[in-house]
Amino acid sequence: MQQASTADQIGTKKRNKTTYVPKQLPEDPDALVRLPSILAVSGMSRTTFLDGIKSKKFPPGRLLSPRCRAWTVQEVREMLAKLKIGCAA
């Protein structure tokens, strides 16, 4: 006799979750990138970036869906340039 999996015992369905893998910034300035890519390129934490959006230091991006926000590559590059200038000053 086979043992039922934990999901079967509880009566829930197993979820196939697809996650977003961060990538390098594309060359096209109008291309959209999501938060994991921005964090990978900038080296800052999620909390620091979201606090920067609240304080209007970083662009808010645009909503693609209720739970998905994206930024243009141009916005990200301008933000990184401002950060680099701020560190050099």
Buried (B, 14 or more C-beta within 10 A) or exposed (E): EEEEEEEEEEEEEEEEEEEEEEEEBEEEEEBBBBBBBBBBBBEBEEEEBEEBEEEEBBBEBEEEEEEEBBBBBBBBEBBBEEBEEEEEE
